[in-house]
């Protein structure tokens, strides 16, 4: 029976036959609006019920946020997995073309780039020019990952061409204390990548790149 077929009389009769219904289902009280006559004053019962409803709404929102984040991380994991397979199935000389294409396809980004400062030991790898290298190292002065809004000239240095201001996430390709290059993703939106964002998946991809192109003992 649908809710529009149930009459108030039937509800009253049901509750009369089930006097302990709210004892067995106290959660139902949180959804009810029960006024309490108190000469214009708000009763403690009404106040308590209002607080319970607010707390319930807050918990539901938190659960929704956690569910959304879990779904987002699942998608990132799937994209990372596919990207690692692409790295394994190709040579480092092919990465500068293939990997940015894969990253823009599988991650929520408008741009992606891979810059080498040193040869990864594979013929055909183009090295970043001195101006580009200097601009990237200026963005990563302590060789730490960066998530931040980027100005026009910074976007152009990282992703090439004439770019409007936006934002990006940059991770250095580190081998011991040497910076071999930089891998980056970017967005046209200035607030898409912010300082509080994590770079775990991008760091993992960078670690795999370094290990594949240099080997464990070089």
N, C-alpha and C positions, 0 to 999 in steps of 0.2 A: 504494500500500500504506500503510495506516495504521500509526501507531507501535506499536499493541498487537499487530500481526501480525509485527513484526520481532523476531527472537530475538537473544539475546546472541551466539550462534554466528555468525549472519549478519553482525553488526557486526564481530566479530573477523576473520571471513574477508574482509570488505570492507577493513578496515584493513591486513590482511596483504598484500592485493593492491595497496593504495595507500600505500606506506610514506612518501610525501612529502605525505600529506593535511594534516597539521598545519602543514607548511611552507607549503603553498598557502593554508591557512585558519587563520592564527594566531589570529583572533578567536574560534575555537571553544574555544581553551584557556581563555579567560576565563570560560566557563560550566561548566568541569569542576572537580570536587573531587578533587585528586590528592594523596593523603597521601605524606609522605616520612618513612621510618623514620629516626629520629635520637635514639634513647634518651630519648624524652620531650621533647626540645627542638624548638622550631618552626624548621623550616629556612627559609633565605632564600627558597627557591623558593616555599614555601607562603605566606610573608609577602608576597612580591611579588604572588602571584596574588590574595591577599585584598585588597590595596590596589587592584589593577586592577579587581576586582569592585566595590569601594566607589566608585571613580572612575567606573566605567561607570554605576552606579546614580544617582550624582549628576548626571551628564550627561544621563541619560534624564529625570530629574525637571526639570532646567532646560529641556530641550527641550519637555516637557509644559507647563511654566509659560509659556514663550514662545508656544506654540501657543494656549493658553487666552487669553492676553492679546491676541493677534492677533484671535482670534474675537470677544472682547469689544469691541475697538476697531472691528471691522467692523460690529458691531451698533450701536455708538454713532454711527458715520458714517452708517449708513442712517437712524437716527432723526433725526440732525441734518439730513440732506438733506430728509427729509419735513417736518420742522419749519420749515425755511426756505421750502419751497414754501407751507406754510400761512401764513407771515408775508406772503409776496408776494401770495397770493390773498385776503387780507383787509385791512381797514383797522385802523390802530392802536387805534381805539375798540373793536374786537372782540377785540383780543389778550388783554385781562385775563381774559376768559372762555375763549377758545379755546386759547390757548397753554398755560396750566397743564394743561388737559385732555389736550392732545397730549403734553406732557412726562411726565405720570404714565403715559400709555399706552405711550410708546415708550422711556422710560428706566427704570432700576431705582430708582424712588423712590415713596414713599407720598404725598408732597405736592409741590406746586409753586405758585409765586406770582409775580406781576408787580406791582410798585408803582411808580407815577410820582410824582416830587416836583415836576416841572414838566410843563406840558402839552406833549405831543409834536407839537403843531401840528395835531391832529385833534379835531374836536368830539366830545364824548361820553366822553372819557377821564377817569375819576375819579382825583383826586389823593389820595395817602395823607394821613391826618390827621396833625396835629402830633405826637401821641404815638407813632404808628407810625413816622413819619419820624425822630424823635429816637432811638427804639430801634434802628432799622436803621443809622443813622449811627454810633451807639455801637458796633455790631458791626463797622463798617467805618471806623475812625477815620482811616485813611490811604488810603482809597479803593482798597484792595487786595482781591482775591478772598479769601474765607474758606471753609475746610473745617474743621469743628469740631463736637464735641458741643455741644448747646444745652440750656439749662435750660428749665423749663416756661414761664416768662414770655417767654423769647426765642422759643421755638417758637410761642407764641400770637401774638406781635408779627409774626413773619415770615409765618406761614401762617393766621392768623386762628383764632377760636374758642378753646375750652379744650383745650390740647394737653399731653400728658405730655412729659417730657424725652425728647429724641431727639438727632438730629444733622442738620446741613444744610450745603449749599454755596451761598454767596451771591456774586454778581458785580455790581458797580456798573455802571450804564448811563452811560458817560462820554462827554461831548462836549467835547473839549479838557480844561479843568480843571473843568468843571461836572459834577456828579453829577445826572443827570436822573431816576434811579430805581434800582431793584434788581430783579434776577431771581434766583429761588432755587428749589432743590429740597431736599427733606427726607426723612428716614427716621424711623420709630419706634424704630429701633435706635441706641443712643448711640454705637456704634463703627462705624457704616456709613460715615460721612464723617469722616475724620481729617485732621490737619494735614499729613500727608505726601502726601495725595492731590492729583492735579492737577485743574485746572478748565479745561483747554484747550477742550473742546467747548462748555462753558457760556459761556466768554469769547467764543468765536466767534459763538455765537447772540446774545449781548449786543451785539457789534459790528454785526451785521447789523441788529438792531432799531434801533440808534441811526442807522445810515446810512439805513435806509428811512424813518424818521419825521422826520429832520431834513435830509436831503439832503447832498451833498458840500461845499456852499459856505456853509451857513447858520451 
